Amino acid sequence: MTDDKDVLRDVWFGRIPTCFTLCQDEITEREAEPYYNFPEKDLLHCPSKDAIEAHFMSCMKEADALKHKSQVINEMQKKDHKQLWMGLQNDRFDQFWAINRKLMEYPAEESGFRYIPFRIYQTTTERPFIQKLFRPVAADGQLHTLGDLLKEVCPSAIAPEDGGKKNQVMIHGIEPMLETPLQWLSEHLSYPDNFLHISIIPQPTD
């Protein structure tokens, strides 16, 4: 794994603070307190922390099955699995990455993972997400890029040569260059569940 802790820390400590306040014109008898809401209609509300932990570990195991045929996660002890979860739950970067870095390693003779765990989301379709098998290295030894992935599994995300840019490709709220090696993205911009979650958003017109 490329040692680039600055990127890992920036991703880990990224936040989207959200506060809803009632318009002054709508206030009648008393001032309404700011509301920090869960979007029940858009996101599934998990019933308990145990359910969230079980889902998280299931995703971690799926990602490792793609990357290492489950060898790394299966060789970990139960306390390592618990440390991953507790590090995430308690927002402890060092605690989480002390274990997670093992899931980001690969044999020295290889150029990357077996397959890249990724999911592509599109706002213009009702399909939940796109997920396929995709290797980080081509048959000729060249590293596959984010652009290579999109051309193969979601070509509509790439603007035609004779047209303007139609979409934004976002990961963690940023727009990586399409020339970025997919292996590097997987190591540094994966979410805590070890998947790359890629959003395809129509380019704003204004």
Rosetta blueprint (number, residue, H / E / L):
1 M L
2 T L
3 D L
4 D L
5 K H
6 D H
7 V H
8 L H
9 R H
10 D H
11 V H
12 W H
13 F L
14 G L
15 R L
16 I L
17 P L
18 T L
19 C L
20 F E
21 T L
22 L L
23 C L
24 Q H
25 D H
26 E H
27 I L
28 T L
29 E L
30 R L
31 E L
32 A L
33 E L
34 P L
35 Y E
36 Y L
37 N L
38 F L
39 P L
40 E L
41 K L
42 D L
43 L L
44 L L
45 H L
46 C L
47 P L
48 S L
49 K H
50 D H
51 A H
52 I H
53 E H
54 A H
55 H H
56 F H
57 M H
58 S H
59 C H
60 M H
61 K H
62 E H
63 A H
64 D H
65 A H
66 L H
67 K H
68 H H
69 K L
70 S L
71 Q H
72 V H
73 I H
74 N H
75 E H
76 M L
77 Q L
78 K H
79 K H
80 D H
81 H H
82 K H
83 Q H
84 L H
85 W H
86 M H
87 G H
88 L H
89 Q H
90 N L
91 D L
92 R L
93 F H
94 D H
95 Q H
96 F H
97 W H
98 A H
99 I H
100 N H
101 R H
102 K H
103 L H
104 M L
105 E L
106 Y L
107 P L
108 A L
109 E L
110 E L
111 S L
112 G L
113 F L
114 R L
115 Y L
116 I L
117 P L
118 F E
119 R E
120 I E
121 Y E
122 Q E
123 T L
124 T L
125 T L
126 E L
127 R L
128 P L
129 F L
130 I E
131 Q L
132 K L
133 L L
134 F L
135 R L
136 P L
137 V E
138 A L
139 A L
140 D L
141 G L
142 Q L
143 L E
144 H L
145 T E
146 L H
147 G H
148 D H
149 L H
150 L H
151 K H
152 E H
153 V H
154 C L
155 P H
156 S H
157 A H
158 I L
159 A L
160 P L
161 E L
162 D L
163 G L
164 G L
165 K L
166 K L
167 N E
168 Q E
169 V E
170 M E
171 I E
172 H L
173 G L
174 I E
175 E L
176 P L
177 M L
178 L L
179 E L
180 T L
181 P E
182 L H
183 Q H
184 W H
185 L H
186 S H
187 E H
188 H H
189 L L
190 S L
191 Y L
192 P L
193 D L
194 N L
195 F L
196 L E
197 H E
198 I E
199 S E
200 I E
201 I E
202 P E
203 Q L
204 P L
205 T L
206 D L
